[in-house]
Amino acid sequence: MASSPAQAREQIRSYLFEMLIPTPPNAWPSDEADLFENGLDSLRLMQLLTFIENDVGVRLPDEEVTPDRIGSVKSIVEWISRHRAN
C-alpha cells in the first residue's frame, strides 16, 4: 500500500539520513538541500530508488531519473506524488 506524501517524505528522510547518509538528526539537511552535496552518490541513489519502490510503494521509471527529480527530498516527493496521480 502506497503511503501519503507526508508519510513518503518521512520515510525517505529517515532512510536517507539514518541508513544511506548517516547524519545526526539535528544536522539533517532541509527538504530543499542538494542531496548530492550531502553525500548521495550513484550507488546510494539506486538503493534509494529500490527503497521507494519496495517500502514507499511507488514505481518510478528509470528513464525519468533526472537531476531535477532526484536532487532533493522535496523534488523526490513531488515526483512520487505525480506518479500516484497517474
Order of alpha helices (4+ residues) and beta strands (2+ residues): alpha-alpha-alpha-alpha
